[in-house]
Each structure stands twice: as C-alpha cells, then as structure tokens.
C-alpha cells in the first residue's frame, strides 16, 4: 500500500496530512496563512523533525504570497516548537535567501521550499541505504516514537531503515515502543509498518528493559530532533532510558540523523531547549481524565542521550561511529 504524503504544495496552498487522525483516517488540512502552519506545527497536525522544517519553509512562501512581514512570519514559525533544529535550519535557509536578494520574489522562494523538500526525499533515501548496513542478519530491531515516511518528505529515517531491512530480507521483527504520552509508536509506526508488510509488535515503553534482558533485541534504532556539536542527541522522551538499557545489555544503539538535524553550533545536549508540552497530554486520554482531579504532570517532549551511549549516527554521508565534536565538524553541512 502506498503511504500518504506528509505534505503537498498545490500552488497557492499547503495541504498537510493531519497525523493526529492516523491510523483511522487520512485527512489533509488546507492552509493558506503562515500562522496556520505555525498552529499546525504546535498542535502536531504535522510532526517529526524533517516534516516540520519543510512545512515551515512552505509557511514562509504563504507569508510572502499574502504580503505579510517576512521577519515576523519567520520568527513566528521558529517559535512553534523549540527542540527540533530542522525548523530553524529550514527557516534560516529561507531567511538567508531573502537577505541575499534584498527583496521578496515569491516564485524564487517557492522554488527554494521545493528544493528543501526534494533534498529531504534524496537524503532520507541515502540515509536508509547506509542504515541497512548496520543491521545484523535476521535481526530484531527496537524502535522509539515515529520516524517514518510521514515524519519526512521521503522514506523516513529509522523506520525507513526498518522497512528497507525487511525488503532486503535482513530484518526479522520490529518492536515498537508505544511512546507515551502521544503514542506515536502505537498509532503511527505500527500503521506505517503494517502498510509496508513489516511484522511488528507494540510494547509499552517500560517493557524494553525486559525484552533486552531476554535477548530479544539485536539493535535499537531511533531518530532525532537535534544532534549537538559533541554528538549528544535530543529525541523523543524515553530515548535516554532506552540508550541506558541498551548499554547495560550490550545492544548496539544507533541514531538516524539527517544533516538537517545536526547542529554543531549547539555546544552539547545541555544547551538544547527541551519543549515542555501541556499537562493534559498526560493527565487525560482522548479528553477523558485518567488522573485524580487536580493532579499535576510534567511533560517534557524530548530528552538528551549523551554521545557516549551512541554506537553510531546514521547520516546521508555514512555511519559515524562513536560520534564526537571531531567527527561532526568534518561533515559537509549546509547552514
Ligand atoms: O514530538 P514529535 O512526535 O515531533 O517527536 C518526533 C521524534 O522525536 C522523532 O524521533 C524525530 O523527530 C525524528 S522524525 C524522522
């Protein structure tokens, strides 16, 4: 089955796949204003680091078409979510282009947004091609959150590696963390793997330690929202616990990191802003309270995995083993 595209530019409007409706229905939201794109990123209509960067680039095009103040639009879009650097990365490219011209040419901005989107398709495919090289024969892979096609404009990152591993006959099974509190693993990853015919099992996040202890996991594959200059990685909350468990059980732990997620200007993981989301994502389920009345919740959306717990970063340039400031600064990054 062909997966729906995460976004479509239709010439004057951005159609965004509403990921909140998956797996039950495929619904596109039609957006014509930059602040609608900003709201869609914040409310996670569109989510996944590469997809929000690309959506933001199209948001700048919508602002230009409406004659809105571009600086205001770019800063408004940048503020939608703070952790995934792909957002700033795409907006900086749009901003530099405007600054270099000194005036706004809507057609040229449109072309640049299309280039950013096309690049993502190419680089996710290149990353996946390198990623299948780290998979042992007949492997059972554990994955966290959702990093598949609809989190990008292309084939996805870690989940793309899992799909390709299955197609090449290397991957035996995928274990999917459900990923509390928004359940990207249960709702999105299981759906995408199902569409691609990959055998998978959803587990609660807390089950991964037991699985590893029983020898049921050969490799852990995750995505990322930002790689700092020293190789520390911000990714969905729970990734750090997974990396600790993997290290304790001698399981290789790989992070799929397209160059659009690598930020060597951020010195280390502690310098990354961690988004904190509303308490009701934890205290409520589908609008119904699941905690006692008045209970408080802390809801960081991401955590930091230190570089020393990472076996390798899988990028479109190849696999960087034991990532470090030295190896990352040698990459040909576009900023
Ligand atoms: O809050 P989300 O769902 O946007 O978080 C997504 C993740 O943490 C993904 O692992 C990451 O963005 C990589 S998507 C290729």
Boltz pocket constraint, residues with backbone or C-beta under 6 A from the ligand:
constraints:
  - pocket:
      binder: B
      contacts: [[A, 47], [A, 48], [A, 49], [A, 50], [A, 84], [A, 144], [A, 145], [A, 146], [A, 147], [A, 148], [A, 151], [A, 152], [A, 156], [A, 157], [A, 158], [A, 184], [A, 222], [A, 223], [A, 224], [A, 225], [A, 235], [A, 236], [A, 301]]
      max_distance: 6.0
